């Protein structure tokens, strides 16, 4: 007849394995991967949108500066028609030339910004087109992870009920010893298979085997002289 402590150990081991499965579900890893993909997508979307907005602001500023230069050029050209003194005319011509050069630079800046803005807008649209697929992938992964966790939680709940029953069947003194050992080892109670402790997997000497068997015969349990676990035969 199997000792109650071994049945308790078997149930605890099953619960440990189920909890480990729950903590390392491949569905949970897939969910995390889908979440990370959404986070990276959102970061890229925000960065690209900001770039588009900054380029738009740069274009508006270039257009405003160009309009101001055009007004100044119009004023200076009108002034040139009324100038008689050569030196004053030369100064005006220099100022007009400087403004025209600046106007040309602004045109180049605006053209470059427009081209870059167009590229960034295409990138932004490509990112926005990915949102539906990424969101659906995340929702599906979340559903699968939740379903897998629910299944394991159901098994854990059933084992919990069985554990309560098994613990009630174990002598309280032995149970306290078992619980203390479980704080150090996942396997606190094991069998003696031949001369080997199935808890630490070490072979006992012939004398130690005799001592263990004698203790088991008297009280149903013994201590492994190698690891201190509870032993049954």
VEXDREN-2710 file (C-alpha; in Angstrom, 1 decimal):
% VEXDREN-2710
k/r/px/py/pz
1/UNK/0.0/0.0/0.0
2/UNK/1.4/3.4/-1.0
3/UNK/2.2/5.6/2.0
4/UNK/-0.1/8.7/2.1
5/UNK/2.9/11.0/2.1
6/UNK/4.0/9.6/-1.3
7/UNK/0.5/10.3/-2.7
8/UNK/0.8/13.8/-1.3
9/UNK/4.2/14.3/-2.9
10/UNK/2.9/13.0/-6.3
11/UNK/0.0/15.5/-6.2
12/UNK/2.3/18.3/-5.2
13/UNK/4.7/17.4/-8.0
14/UNK/1.8/17.5/-10.5
15/UNK/0.7/20.9/-9.2
16/UNK/4.3/22.1/-9.5
17/UNK/4.5/20.9/-13.1
18/UNK/1.2/22.5/-14.0
19/UNK/2.3/25.8/-12.5
20/UNK/5.6/25.7/-14.4
21/UNK/3.6/25.0/-17.6
22/UNK/1.4/28.0/-16.8
23/UNK/4.3/30.3/-16.2
24/UNK/6.0/29.2/-19.4
25/UNK/3.1/28.8/-21.8
26/UNK/4.2/29.2/-25.5
27/UNK/0.9/31.0/-25.9
28/UNK/2.0/33.6/-23.4
29/UNK/5.3/34.0/-25.2
30/UNK/3.4/34.5/-28.5
31/UNK/1.2/37.0/-26.8
32/UNK/4.2/38.9/-25.5
33/UNK/5.7/38.9/-29.0
34/UNK/2.5/40.3/-30.4
35/UNK/2.4/42.9/-27.7
36/UNK/6.1/43.9/-28.5
37/UNK/5.3/44.1/-32.2
38/UNK/2.4/46.5/-31.4
39/UNK/4.6/48.6/-29.1
40/UNK/7.3/48.9/-31.8
41/UNK/4.7/49.7/-34.4
42/UNK/3.2/52.5/-32.2
43/UNK/6.7/54.0/-31.5
44/UNK/7.5/54.0/-35.2
45/UNK/4.1/55.5/-36.0
46/UNK/4.6/58.3/-33.5
47/UNK/8.1/59.1/-34.7
48/UNK/7.1/59.1/-38.3
49/UNK/4.1/61.2/-37.7
50/UNK/6.2/63.7/-35.8
51/UNK/8.7/63.8/-38.6
52/UNK/5.8/64.6/-41.1
53/UNK/4.6/67.4/-38.8
54/UNK/8.1/68.8/-38.4
55/UNK/8.6/68.8/-42.1
56/UNK/5.2/70.5/-42.6
57/UNK/6.2/73.2/-40.1
58/UNK/9.6/73.6/-41.9
59/UNK/7.7/74.0/-45.3
60/UNK/5.3/76.6/-43.8
61/UNK/8.2/78.5/-42.4
62/UNK/10.1/78.4/-45.7
63/UNK/7.0/79.7/-47.5
64/UNK/6.5/82.4/-44.9
65/UNK/10.2/83.5/-45.2
66/UNK/9.9/83.4/-49.0
67/UNK/6.8/85.5/-49.0
68/UNK/8.5/88.1/-46.8
69/UNK/11.5/88.2/-49.2
70/UNK/9.1/88.6/-52.1
71/UNK/7.6/91.6/-50.4
72/UNK/11.0/93.1/-49.7
73/UNK/12.1/92.5/-53.3
74/UNK/8.9/94.2/-54.6
75/UNK/9.6/97.2/-52.3
76/UNK/13.3/97.4/-53.3
77/UNK/12.5/97.1/-57.0
78/UNK/10.0/100.0/-56.7
79/UNK/12.7/102.0/-54.8
80/UNK/15.2/101.3/-57.6
81/UNK/13.0/103.2/-60.1
82/UNK/13.3/106.3/-58.0
83/UNK/17.0/106.2/-57.1
84/UNK/19.3/108.6/-59.0
85/UNK/22.6/108.4/-57.0
86/UNK/24.9/105.6/-58.3
87/UNK/26.1/104.6/-54.8
88/UNK/22.5/104.2/-53.5
89/UNK/21.6/102.2/-56.6
90/UNK/24.6/100.0/-56.1
91/UNK/23.6/99.3/-52.5
92/UNK/20.1/98.5/-53.5
93/UNK/21.3/96.1/-56.2
94/UNK/23.5/94.3/-53.7
95/UNK/20.6/94.0/-51.2
96/UNK/18.3/92.7/-54.0
97/UNK/20.9/90.2/-55.1
98/UNK/21.3/89.0/-51.5
99/UNK/17.6/88.6/-51.1
100/UNK/17.3/86.7/-54.4
101/UNK/20.1/84.3/-53.3
102/UNK/18.3/83.8/-50.0
103/UNK/15.0/83.2/-51.9
104/UNK/16.7/80.6/-54.0
105/UNK/18.0/78.8/-50.9
106/UNK/14.6/78.8/-49.4
107/UNK/13.2/77.3/-52.6
108/UNK/15.8/74.5/-52.3
109/UNK/14.9/74.0/-48.6
110/UNK/11.2/73.8/-49.4
111/UNK/11.7/71.4/-52.3
112/UNK/13.9/69.1/-50.2
113/UNK/11.4/69.2/-47.3
114/UNK/8.5/68.5/-49.7
115/UNK/10.3/65.4/-51.1
116/UNK/11.2/64.2/-47.6
117/UNK/7.7/64.8/-46.4
118/UNK/6.3/62.8/-49.2
119/UNK/8.6/59.9/-48.3
120/UNK/7.6/60.1/-44.7
121/UNK/3.9/60.2/-45.5
122/UNK/4.3/57.0/-47.5
123/UNK/6.1/55.4/-44.6
124/UNK/3.3/56.6/-42.2
125/UNK/0.6/55.2/-44.5
126/UNK/2.5/51.9/-44.7
127/UNK/2.6/51.8/-40.9
128/UNK/-1.1/52.6/-40.6
129/UNK/-1.9/49.8/-43.0
130/UNK/-0.3/47.4/-40.6
131/UNK/-2.4/48.3/-37.6
132/UNK/-5.3/46.0/-38.4
133/UNK/-3.2/42.9/-38.8
134/UNK/-1.1/43.6/-35.7
135/UNK/-4.1/44.3/-33.6
136/UNK/-5.9/41.1/-34.8
137/UNK/-2.7/39.1/-34.1
138/UNK/-2.6/40.5/-30.5
139/UNK/-6.3/39.8/-29.9
140/UNK/-6.0/36.2/-31.2
141/UNK/-2.8/35.6/-29.1
142/UNK/-4.5/37.0/-26.0
143/UNK/-7.5/34.7/-26.5
144/UNK/-5.3/31.7/-27.0
145/UNK/-3.2/32.5/-23.9
146/UNK/-6.3/33.1/-21.8
147/UNK/-7.8/29.8/-22.9
148/UNK/-4.6/27.9/-22.1
149/UNK/-4.4/29.5/-18.7
150/UNK/-8.0/28.7/-18.0
151/UNK/-7.5/25.0/-18.8
152/UNK/-4.5/24.8/-16.5
153/UNK/-6.2/26.8/-13.7
154/UNK/-9.1/24.2/-13.9
155/UNK/-6.6/21.4/-13.4
156/UNK/-4.9/23.2/-10.6
157/UNK/-8.2/23.8/-8.9
158/UNK/-9.0/20.1/-9.0
159/UNK/-5.6/19.2/-7.7
160/UNK/-6.0/21.7/-4.8
161/UNK/-9.1/19.9/-3.7
162/UNK/-7.2/16.6/-3.8
163/UNK/-4.3/18.0/-2.0
164/UNK/-6.5/19.2/0.9
165/UNK/-7.9/15.6/1.2
166/UNK/-4.4/14.1/1.0
167/UNK/-3.0/16.5/3.6
168/UNK/-5.8/15.6/6.0
169/UNK/-4.8/11.9/5.7
170/UNK/-1.2/12.5/6.8
171/UNK/-0.1/12.6/10.4
172/UNK/0.3/16.2/11.5
173/UNK/3.8/15.8/12.8
174/UNK/4.9/14.1/9.5
175/UNK/3.1/16.8/7.5
176/UNK/5.0/19.6/9.3
177/UNK/8.3/17.8/8.5
178/UNK/7.2/17.3/4.9
179/UNK/6.3/21.0/4.6
180/UNK/9.7/22.1/6.0
181/UNK/11.5/19.8/3.5
182/UNK/9.4/21.1/0.7
183/UNK/10.9/24.6/1.4
184/UNK/14.3/23.1/0.5
185/UNK/13.4/20.5/-2.1
186/UNK/10.5/20.1/-4.5
187/UNK/10.7/16.4/-3.8
188/UNK/10.4/16.0/0.0
189/UNK/9.3/12.4/0.1
190/UNK/10.5/9.6/-2.1
191/UNK/10.8/5.8/-2.3
192/UNK/13.8/3.6/-1.7
193/UNK/14.3/1.7/-4.9
194/UNK/16.8/-1.1/-4.2
195/UNK/19.6/0.8/-2.5
196/UNK/18.9/4.2/-4.2
197/UNK/17.0/7.1/-2.8
198/UNK/14.7/8.3/-5.5
199/UNK/14.8/11.8/-4.1
200/UNK/18.6/12.5/-4.3
201/UNK/19.4/9.6/-6.6
202/UNK/22.3/8.5/-4.4
203/UNK/23.0/4.9/-3.5
204/UNK/22.9/4.0/0.2
205/UNK/25.3/1.5/1.8
206/UNK/24.0/-1.9/2.8
207/UNK/24.0/-0.8/6.5
208/UNK/22.1/2.4/5.6
209/UNK/19.6/0.4/3.7
210/UNK/19.0/-1.9/6.6
211/UNK/18.5/1.1/8.9
212/UNK/16.0/2.7/6.5
213/UNK/14.0/-0.6/6.1
214/UNK/14.0/-1.1/9.9
215/UNK/12.7/2.5/10.4
216/UNK/10.0/2.0/7.7
217/UNK/8.9/-1.3/9.3
218/UNK/8.5/0.4/12.6
219/UNK/6.9/3.7/11.6
220/UNK/6.2/3.6/7.9
221/UNK/8.8/6.2/7.1
222/UNK/12.5/6.8/7.4
223/UNK/15.0/9.6/6.7
224/UNK/17.4/9.3/3.8
225/UNK/20.9/9.4/5.4
226/UNK/22.2/11.1/2.3
227/UNK/19.8/14.0/1.8
228/UNK/17.4/13.9/4.7
229/UNK/14.2/13.4/2.7
230/UNK/11.4/11.2/3.9
231/UNK/11.7/7.7/2.6
232/UNK/9.2/5.0/2.1
233/UNK/9.7/1.5/0.8
END
